[in-house]
Structure formats: structure tokens, C-alpha cells
Amino acid sequence: MGKKGIKIVTIGGGSSYTPEFVEGLIKRHKELPVRELWLVDIEKGKEKLEIVGNLAKRMVKKAGLPITIYTTFDRKEALKDADFVTTQMRVGLLEARIKDERIPLKHGMIGQETNGAGGLFKALRTIPVLLEIAEQMHELCPNAWLINFTNPAGIVTEAVMKYSQHKKIIGVCNVPINTKMTIATLLDVPPDQLTITFAGLNHMSYGLDVHVNGESRLNDVIDLVTDPNHEVTMKNIIPLPWEKAFMKALGCIPSPYHRYYYKTNEILQKELEEFKQGKTRAEVVKQLEDELFELYKDPDLDIKPPQLEKRGGAYYSDAACNLISSIYNDKGDVQTLNTRNEGAITNLPNDTVVEVNCVVTKQGPIPLAIGELPYSINGLIQQIKSFELVAIEAAVTGSYEQALLALCINPLITSDVKAKDILDEMLEAHKTDLPQFQ
């Protein structure tokens, strides 16, 4: 990394989340001296890139910092000599997410952007593009870290690790940090005194234990998160309360996304009601995005507007910027990341990607040993890992059979006949973004 400062490239730079990231860089400029931020997008995203780029420039100007903001459609020009590359893209834009949610619901199955059929198709569209980016990085900035925020983060990160020459990739998600902040509030303790032992897969990691200043508070947290007065979820997930008896038996803290697996019928019924009203989460997000970009256009706006929090990306910039700063400064602090297992979870192969606590150094993340997962959660994690591995094969090879197999393995798809119907309809609906299947 050059003495003149750091060069960061954000692919999907026209995202509504970019101001959050820019705010994170501004807050940390003393420890993370960013010189250039390149915001890269595609021609279809031209208007949004321009709006976000201008807001980013106003934010930096207000902060009085020597960060130059570039906006471009030329990915190769942006990547040359980058130190860090972040990816936050949506292949097919929000229209694709609407199809990912509506088509499965039409067939009576859960429609969600990172779980079930929707998650599979987001992976199928995204993996080939991420592999292309990784190969360009290998050529143009071989020492740069690829910090992937693009969902489904675990599957995408594993695909790049397995099928790209560029191995310096880390998957990041805001669910663990969001969970930690929520639990710190419930326990009324400062977040830096709280440690949660996360283990599992992306959007399927469990808090195996919770410590405050070295003392386990797991039982207290189970009592608090099963209290119907406390809402422990994400903006994009229906806040159904957890049953106390179930949680005490489980003996750990599930992710908000586990509701799709432990409360499948309740979630499905609520989603079907929304579907009939034309109010799927994707359609709500599209409306939120439109409102946000109207705000971003204001030439007097030079901060991240508070309305962005409704979008569901709370603590996104903290997760991304903390990671970049910890690598750059060789901090050796602990963060929850998606990286190669390397024996951390003994129930899973060493070369698969897991979401676990890691020590972050300038060499990247070093996963902390978990040992065996409790048998009460191991079965579900094994099933989802097998879905992820088959999904990656389908994305890379364009195999219809592997895509069908992935759907049938996934616990949110309850019929092989319906799986085939959903697959056929979604392949047709997304065909322009799935060239490998043509």
C-alpha cells in the first residue's frame, strides 16, 4: 500500500448504501488514510452513480479531507493498483430481486433474496460476475483484498476462493455486528465489553455463547430475546417472536434469518399475504430506494441521511471499514467474517467457507477454533452447506441438473415437482443475466 494513501474501489458504487460506507471512511481517516475512492457501476446504473458520487464528494468536502472521489463504468481503469476492492452489487438490479421473491411465492414457496430459490438465483447471477472481477484483480491489483458484501455472501465468497486465481477474498455481513449491538443494548452494557461466539454459515450463524467481561450471560440473553417486548431482527425480516422453551432447548442464539427455517409456515403465510397486496420486501425496498435517491439529489445534503437506516443495512459501514482498517493497521482484533474454515469448525471441510470469529491481521483473517458444532444445529448447517456447494457448481457450469438438485436440497423448497416449475420459470425470467445456462 502506497505511502501517499490508500486506494479503495467500490463495485456497485451507485448503491444506496455507498453514503454509509463513505461516512465510515470519513470517521476513520486518521487510522485509514484513504487517498482515492473509485465508485464503479454499469451503464444501467448511470443516474444513481452520478447522484451518489456527487453526494460522496459533498460529504468529503464537508469533512475537509483529501479524498478524491472518482465515478466510472471502466472497471479495469478503477482496479489498477487498488489496495482494497469492495463489492456490493446486484446483478439484474432490484427488478431481479422482485422476480426472486414473487416467482417462488406464486408457487407457494418462501420468496427471499438470500434464502431458498431467491438465494439460489441471486448466486447463479452473481458468481460469474464476481469471478470475472477476481480475475481482473489478479491481473491489475494482485495484492488487493476483495471485501465482498454481495449476497449470498458465503456462497459467493466460497465460489471465488475455489474457482479464481485471486484468493485474497473475505465475505462480510452486517448481521453479526447488528446482533451484537442489539444484545449489548438489551443487556445495557457497552459493546466493547461484550463477546459473542458466532459459528456457522452466512445468514445461518449461531451465537454459541455470550460473554460480558469474561462471564457467560447466555441464559440472560435467551430470556431477553424471547421477551415479546424486545424485537431482535433485521429490517427485512418479519419480527416473529422466538418461543422461550425452544430457545432454552437450543441453547444458543439463532440469527434473525433462522426464522425462515424454524418458522417456515408462519413466515410463508405472512409473505403470501404481502404478495397478494403487491408489497413484497423487494417492492418495499424499491420504494425506499426511490425516496432515498430523491434525498441524495439535494445539492445541500452533505451527510448520510438518517432515512438510510430503514433500508436494512445498519452497521454496514462499521463491518466494512473496521475490517479494512484492521488489515491495514495489523490490529489483531476479533471480527465475525466469512473465510476458509481451516479446521475452525471440525464438522465441516477445511476448504469450505464458514462464518466465524476471526483475528484480523495484515495477512487477513485467522479463524478462531470452535471445535464441533452442537448436534442440535449441525444437521441444518450441513444441509445448507450441501445446498451451497451444489449451487456453486450450478453457477460455474451452467448445469440445469445441478441447479435443480440445489433447489431440492434446500429445506425451504418442499417439492421436487414445484422445484422444477420454479427453476424453469426463473431461468426464463432471468435469462439475460444467466448466459451460462443458455
C-alpha positions as CSV (number, residue, x, y, z in Angstrom):
1,M,0.0,0.0,0.0
2,G,1.4,3.3,-1.1
3,K,2.8,5.9,1.3
4,K,0.6,8.5,-0.4
5,G,-2.5,6.8,1.0
6,I,-5.0,4.0,0.2
7,K,-6.9,3.4,-3.0
8,I,-10.3,1.8,-2.5
9,V,-12.6,0.6,-5.3
10,T,-16.3,0.0,-4.7
11,I,-18.0,-2.1,-7.3
12,G,-21.7,-1.3,-7.2
13,G,-20.8,2.3,-6.3
14,G,-24.2,3.6,-7.2
15,S,-25.8,1.6,-4.4
16,S,-27.9,3.5,-1.8
17,Y,-25.5,2.1,0.8
18,T,-22.5,4.0,-0.5
19,P,-23.0,7.1,1.7
20,E,-22.9,4.8,4.7
21,F,-19.5,3.5,3.5
22,V,-18.2,7.0,2.8
23,E,-19.3,8.1,6.3
24,G,-17.3,5.2,7.7
25,L,-14.2,6.1,5.8
26,I,-14.5,9.8,6.9
27,K,-14.9,8.8,10.6
28,R,-11.7,6.6,10.4
29,H,-9.5,8.8,8.2
30,K,-6.8,9.3,10.9
31,E,-6.2,5.5,11.1
32,L,-7.3,4.7,7.4
33,P,-5.8,7.5,5.2
34,V,-7.8,6.9,2.0
35,R,-6.5,8.9,-0.9
36,E,-8.8,7.7,-3.7
37,L,-12.3,6.1,-3.7
38,W,-13.4,4.8,-7.0
39,L,-17.1,4.2,-7.4
40,V,-17.7,1.7,-10.3
41,D,-21.1,0.8,-11.8
42,I,-22.7,-0.3,-15.0
43,E,-24.3,1.9,-17.7
44,K,-27.8,1.0,-16.5
45,G,-26.9,2.5,-13.1
46,K,-25.6,5.8,-14.6
47,E,-28.1,8.1,-12.9
48,K,-27.7,6.5,-9.5
49,L,-23.9,6.5,-9.8
50,E,-23.9,10.2,-10.6
51,I,-26.2,11.1,-7.7
52,V,-24.3,9.0,-5.2
53,G,-20.9,10.2,-6.5
54,N,-22.0,13.8,-6.1
55,L,-23.2,13.2,-2.5
56,A,-20.0,11.4,-1.7
57,K,-18.0,14.4,-2.9
58,R,-20.1,16.8,-0.8
59,M,-19.6,14.6,2.3
60,V,-15.8,14.6,1.8
61,K,-15.7,18.3,1.1
62,K,-17.7,19.0,4.3
63,A,-15.2,16.8,6.3
64,G,-12.3,18.7,4.8
65,L,-10.4,15.5,3.9
66,P,-8.0,15.0,0.9
67,I,-10.1,12.1,-0.5
68,T,-10.7,12.2,-4.3
69,I,-13.9,10.5,-5.4
70,Y,-13.9,9.0,-9.0
71,T,-17.0,7.6,-10.7
72,T,-16.6,5.3,-13.7
73,F,-18.0,2.5,-15.8
74,D,-14.5,1.3,-16.6
75,R,-13.8,-1.4,-14.1
76,K,-10.3,-2.1,-15.3
77,E,-9.2,1.5,-15.0
78,A,-10.6,1.6,-11.5
79,L,-8.9,-1.6,-10.4
80,K,-5.4,-0.7,-11.4
81,D,-3.1,-0.6,-8.3
82,A,-6.1,-0.8,-5.9
83,D,-5.4,-1.7,-2.2
84,F,-8.9,-2.8,-1.3
85,V,-11.9,-3.6,-3.5
86,T,-15.4,-3.8,-2.0
87,T,-18.3,-5.4,-3.9
88,Q,-21.9,-4.5,-3.1
89,M,-23.7,-5.2,-6.4
90,R,-27.0,-6.7,-7.5
91,V,-26.8,-8.4,-11.0
92,G,-30.2,-7.6,-12.6
93,L,-30.9,-4.7,-10.3
94,L,-33.9,-4.5,-8.0
95,E,-36.2,-5.8,-10.8
96,A,-34.3,-9.2,-10.4
97,R,-34.9,-9.2,-6.7
98,I,-38.6,-8.7,-7.2
99,K,-38.7,-11.7,-9.5
100,D,-36.6,-13.7,-6.9
101,E,-39.3,-13.1,-4.4
102,R,-42.5,-13.1,-6.4
103,I,-41.9,-16.3,-8.5
104,P,-41.4,-18.7,-5.6
105,L,-44.4,-17.2,-3.8
106,K,-46.5,-17.8,-6.8
107,H,-45.7,-21.5,-6.4
108,G,-46.4,-21.4,-2.6
109,M,-42.8,-21.3,-1.5
110,I,-40.9,-18.6,0.5
111,G,-39.5,-15.8,-1.6
112,Q,-36.4,-14.2,-0.1
113,E,-33.3,-12.6,-1.7
114,T,-30.7,-14.8,0.1
115,N,-32.7,-17.9,1.2
116,G,-34.4,-20.7,-0.8
117,A,-35.0,-20.2,-4.6
118,G,-34.3,-16.5,-4.5
119,G,-31.0,-17.0,-2.8
120,L,-30.0,-19.6,-5.4
121,F,-30.8,-17.4,-8.3
122,K,-29.0,-14.4,-6.8
123,A,-26.0,-16.7,-6.5
124,L,-26.3,-18.0,-10.1
125,R,-26.4,-14.4,-11.5
126,T,-23.6,-13.1,-9.2
127,I,-20.9,-15.8,-9.1
128,P,-19.8,-15.5,-12.8
129,V,-19.5,-11.7,-12.4
130,L,-17.5,-11.9,-9.2
131,L,-15.2,-14.5,-10.7
132,E,-14.6,-12.1,-13.6
133,I,-13.8,-9.3,-11.1
134,A,-11.5,-11.5,-9.2
135,E,-9.5,-12.5,-12.3
136,Q,-9.2,-8.8,-13.2
137,M,-7.9,-8.1,-9.7
138,H,-5.4,-10.9,-10.1
139,E,-4.0,-9.1,-13.2
140,L,-4.4,-5.4,-12.1
141,C,-4.1,-5.4,-8.3
142,P,-2.9,-8.8,-7.2
143,N,-2.1,-7.7,-3.6
144,A,-5.5,-6.1,-3.0
145,W,-8.1,-7.6,-0.7
146,L,-11.6,-8.3,-2.1
147,I,-14.1,-7.4,0.6
148,N,-17.3,-9.0,-0.6
149,F,-20.7,-7.7,0.7
150,T,-22.7,-9.0,-2.2
151,N,-25.3,-11.6,-1.0
152,P,-25.5,-14.5,-0.7
153,A,-22.1,-13.6,0.8
154,G,-21.0,-17.1,2.0
155,I,-21.7,-18.8,-1.4
156,V,-20.2,-16.0,-3.4
157,T,-17.0,-15.9,-1.3
158,E,-16.6,-19.7,-1.5
159,A,-17.0,-19.7,-5.3
160,V,-14.2,-17.1,-5.7
161,M,-11.9,-19.0,-3.3
162,K,-12.5,-22.2,-5.3
163,Y,-12.6,-21.0,-8.9
164,S,-10.4,-17.9,-9.0
165,Q,-6.7,-17.4,-9.0
166,H,-7.2,-14.4,-6.7
167,K,-7.5,-15.9,-3.2
168,K,-7.5,-12.7,-1.1
169,I,-11.2,-12.6,-0.5
170,I,-13.2,-12.1,2.7
171,G,-17.0,-12.2,2.9
172,V,-18.6,-9.6,5.2
173,C,-22.1,-9.4,6.6
174,N,-23.8,-6.9,8.9
175,V,-25.9,-9.5,10.7
176,P,-23.3,-10.4,13.4
177,I,-22.4,-6.8,14.3
178,N,-26.1,-5.9,14.2
179,T,-26.9,-8.8,16.6
180,K,-24.0,-7.8,18.9
181,M,-25.2,-4.2,19.1
182,T,-28.8,-5.3,19.8
183,I,-27.7,-7.7,22.6
184,A,-25.5,-5.0,24.1
185,T,-28.5,-2.7,24.3
186,L,-30.7,-5.4,25.8
187,L,-28.0,-6.2,28.5
188,D,-27.3,-2.5,28.9
189,V,-23.5,-2.9,28.5
190,P,-21.0,-1.2,26.3
191,P,-20.5,-3.2,23.0
192,D,-16.7,-3.4,23.7
193,Q,-17.3,-5.4,26.9
194,L,-19.5,-8.0,25.0
195,T,-18.2,-11.0,23.1
196,I,-20.4,-13.3,21.1
197,T,-19.0,-16.6,19.9
198,F,-20.5,-16.8,16.4
199,A,-20.3,-20.0,14.3
200,G,-22.0,-21.4,11.2
201,L,-22.6,-20.1,7.8
202,N,-23.6,-16.7,6.4
203,H,-27.2,-15.9,7.4
204,M,-27.0,-19.1,9.4
205,S,-24.6,-18.4,12.1
206,Y,-25.5,-19.0,15.7
207,G,-24.3,-17.2,18.9
208,L,-23.0,-20.2,20.8
209,D,-22.2,-18.1,23.9
210,V,-22.3,-14.5,25.1
211,H,-19.8,-13.1,27.5
212,V,-19.6,-9.8,29.3
213,N,-16.2,-9.2,30.7
214,G,-15.4,-12.9,30.6
215,E,-18.7,-14.0,32.3
216,S,-21.3,-16.0,30.3
217,R,-24.6,-14.2,30.0
218,L,-26.2,-16.7,27.6
219,N,-29.2,-17.6,29.8
220,D,-29.9,-13.9,30.4
221,V,-29.8,-13.2,26.6
222,I,-32.1,-16.1,25.9
223,D,-34.6,-14.6,28.4
224,L,-34.3,-11.2,26.8
225,V,-34.6,-12.2,23.2
226,T,-37.7,-14.4,23.9
227,D,-39.4,-11.5,25.6
228,P,-42.2,-10.4,23.2
229,N,-41.4,-6.7,24.2
230,H,-38.0,-7.0,22.6
231,E,-37.7,-7.1,18.8
232,V,-34.5,-8.8,17.8
233,T,-34.5,-9.0,14.0
234,M,-33.4,-7.1,10.8
235,K,-35.4,-4.5,9.0
236,N,-36.0,-7.0,6.1
237,I,-37.2,-10.0,8.3
238,I,-40.7,-10.3,9.8
239,P,-40.2,-9.9,13.6
240,L,-41.9,-13.1,14.8
241,P,-41.1,-13.8,18.5
242,W,-39.0,-16.8,19.5
243,E,-40.5,-19.4,21.8
244,K,-38.7,-19.5,25.1
245,A,-38.9,-23.3,25.6
246,F,-37.4,-23.8,22.1
247,M,-34.6,-21.3,22.7
248,K,-33.7,-22.8,26.1
249,A,-33.5,-26.3,24.5
250,L,-31.5,-25.0,21.5
251,G,-29.1,-23.4,24.0
252,C,-27.7,-20.7,21.6
253,I,-28.8,-17.5,19.8
254,P,-30.1,-18.0,16.3
255,S,-29.7,-15.5,13.5
256,P,-32.7,-13.4,12.5
257,Y,-32.6,-15.4,9.2
258,H,-33.2,-18.7,11.1
259,R,-36.9,-17.7,11.3
260,Y,-37.1,-18.9,7.6
261,Y,-36.2,-22.4,8.8
262,Y,-37.7,-22.6,12.3
263,K,-40.9,-20.6,11.5
264,T,-41.3,-21.5,7.8
265,N,-45.1,-21.8,7.8
266,E,-45.7,-18.5,9.7
267,I,-43.2,-16.6,7.5
268,L,-44.7,-18.1,4.3
269,Q,-48.3,-17.1,5.3
270,K,-47.2,-13.5,6.0
271,E,-45.3,-13.4,2.8
272,L,-48.2,-14.7,0.8
273,E,-50.5,-12.0,2.3
274,E,-47.9,-9.3,1.3
275,F,-47.6,-11.0,-2.2
276,K,-51.3,-10.7,-2.8
277,Q,-51.2,-7.0,-1.8
278,G,-48.2,-6.4,-4.1
279,K,-46.0,-5.5,-1.1
280,T,-43.1,-8.0,-1.1
281,R,-40.0,-6.8,0.7
282,A,-38.4,-6.2,-2.7
283,E,-41.2,-3.8,-3.7
284,V,-40.9,-2.0,-0.4
285,V,-37.1,-1.7,-0.9
286,K,-37.7,-0.3,-4.4
287,Q,-39.9,2.4,-3.0
288,L,-37.4,3.2,-0.2
289,E,-34.6,3.4,-2.8
290,D,-36.6,5.9,-4.9
291,E,-37.2,8.0,-1.8
292,L,-33.5,7.9,-0.8
293,F,-32.3,8.9,-4.2
294,E,-34.6,11.9,-4.2
295,L,-33.0,12.9,-0.9
296,Y,-29.5,12.2,-2.3
297,K,-30.2,14.6,-5.2
298,D,-30.5,17.6,-2.9
299,P,-27.4,19.7,-3.5
300,D,-27.4,20.9,0.1
301,L,-27.3,17.4,1.5
302,D,-23.7,16.6,2.7
303,I,-24.3,13.9,5.3
304,K,-25.7,10.4,5.3
305,P,-29.4,10.9,5.8
306,P,-31.0,9.0,8.8
307,Q,-33.6,7.6,6.5
308,L,-31.0,5.2,5.1
309,E,-31.4,3.0,8.3
310,K,-34.8,1.9,7.0
311,R,-33.0,0.2,4.1
312,G,-31.8,-2.7,6.4
313,G,-28.1,-2.1,6.3
314,A,-27.4,-1.0,9.9
315,Y,-23.7,-1.1,10.8
316,Y,-22.8,-2.0,7.2
317,S,-20.0,0.7,7.2
318,D,-18.7,-0.4,10.6
319,A,-18.4,-4.0,9.4
320,A,-16.6,-3.0,6.1
321,C,-14.4,-0.2,7.4
322,N,-13.4,-2.0,10.6
323,L,-12.2,-4.9,8.5
324,I,-10.2,-2.7,6.1
325,S,-8.7,-0.7,9.0
326,S,-7.8,-3.9,10.9
327,I,-6.0,-5.3,7.9
328,Y,-4.2,-2.0,7.0
329,N,-3.2,-1.4,10.7
330,D,-2.5,-5.1,11.5
331,K,-4.8,-4.7,14.6
332,G,-5.2,-8.3,15.6
333,D,-8.8,-7.6,16.8
334,V,-11.6,-10.1,16.6
335,Q,-14.4,-9.8,13.9
336,T,-17.0,-12.2,12.6
337,L,-16.2,-12.9,8.9
338,N,-16.8,-15.4,6.1
339,T,-13.5,-17.1,5.4
340,R,-12.0,-20.6,4.8
341,N,-12.8,-22.9,7.7
342,E,-9.2,-24.2,8.1
343,G,-10.3,-26.5,10.9
344,A,-12.2,-23.9,12.9
345,I,-15.4,-26.0,12.7
346,T,-14.5,-29.6,12.8
347,N,-17.8,-30.8,11.4
348,L,-17.2,-29.0,8.1
349,P,-14.4,-29.5,5.5
350,N,-11.4,-27.3,5.9
351,D,-11.7,-25.7,2.4
352,T,-15.3,-24.6,2.7
353,V,-16.3,-21.1,3.8
354,V,-17.7,-20.6,7.2
355,E,-18.9,-17.5,9.2
356,V,-16.9,-17.4,12.5
357,N,-15.0,-15.1,14.7
358,C,-11.5,-14.3,13.3
359,V,-8.4,-12.5,14.4
360,V,-7.7,-9.9,11.7
361,T,-4.1,-9.2,10.8
362,K,-2.4,-7.7,7.7
363,Q,-2.3,-11.2,6.4
364,G,-6.0,-11.4,6.6
365,P,-8.4,-13.3,8.9
366,I,-7.3,-16.2,11.1
367,P,-10.4,-18.2,12.2
368,L,-10.7,-19.0,15.9
369,A,-11.3,-22.6,16.8
370,I,-14.8,-23.6,17.5
371,G,-14.5,-27.4,17.5
372,E,-17.6,-29.5,16.9
373,L,-20.9,-27.8,16.4
374,P,-23.6,-29.0,18.8
375,Y,-25.7,-31.7,17.1
376,S,-28.8,-29.7,17.6
377,I,-27.6,-27.2,15.0
378,N,-25.2,-29.3,13.0
379,G,-27.8,-31.0,10.8
380,L,-29.3,-27.8,9.4
381,I,-25.9,-26.3,8.8
382,Q,-24.8,-29.5,6.9
383,Q,-27.9,-29.3,4.8
384,I,-27.4,-25.7,3.9
385,K,-23.6,-26.2,3.2
386,S,-24.5,-29.0,0.8
387,F,-27.0,-26.7,-0.9
388,E,-24.3,-24.0,-1.2
389,L,-21.7,-26.4,-2.7
390,V,-24.2,-27.7,-5.3
391,A,-25.3,-24.1,-6.1
392,I,-21.7,-23.1,-6.8
393,E,-21.3,-26.0,-9.2
394,A,-24.5,-24.9,-11.0
395,A,-23.4,-21.3,-11.2
396,V,-19.9,-22.2,-12.6
397,T,-21.0,-24.9,-15.0
398,G,-24.5,-23.7,-16.0
399,S,-25.8,-27.2,-15.3
400,Y,-29.6,-27.4,-15.2
401,E,-29.4,-30.7,-13.2
402,Q,-27.2,-29.2,-10.5
403,A,-29.5,-26.1,-10.2
404,L,-32.5,-28.4,-9.8
405,L,-30.6,-30.5,-7.2
406,A,-29.6,-27.4,-5.2
407,L,-33.3,-26.4,-5.0
408,C,-34.4,-29.9,-3.9
409,I,-31.7,-30.0,-1.2
410,N,-32.8,-26.6,0.2
411,P,-35.2,-27.1,3.1
412,L,-37.4,-24.1,2.0
413,I,-38.3,-26.0,-1.2
414,T,-40.7,-28.8,-0.2
415,S,-41.5,-30.5,-3.5
416,D,-39.2,-31.7,-6.4
417,V,-42.1,-31.1,-8.8
418,K,-42.5,-27.5,-7.7
419,A,-38.8,-27.1,-7.6
420,K,-38.7,-27.9,-11.3
421,D,-41.6,-25.5,-12.1
422,I,-39.8,-22.7,-10.1
423,L,-36.5,-23.4,-11.8
424,D,-37.9,-23.3,-15.3
425,E,-39.8,-20.1,-14.7
426,M,-36.9,-18.4,-13.0
427,L,-34.4,-19.4,-15.7
428,E,-36.7,-17.9,-18.3
429,A,-37.3,-14.7,-16.2
430,H,-33.6,-14.1,-15.6
431,K,-32.2,-15.4,-18.9
432,T,-30.4,-12.2,-19.8
433,D,-28.3,-12.4,-16.6
434,L,-27.7,-16.2,-16.8
435,P,-25.6,-16.7,-20.0
436,Q,-24.0,-19.8,-18.6
437,F,-27.4,-21.6,-18.9
438,Q,-28.2,-20.7,-22.5
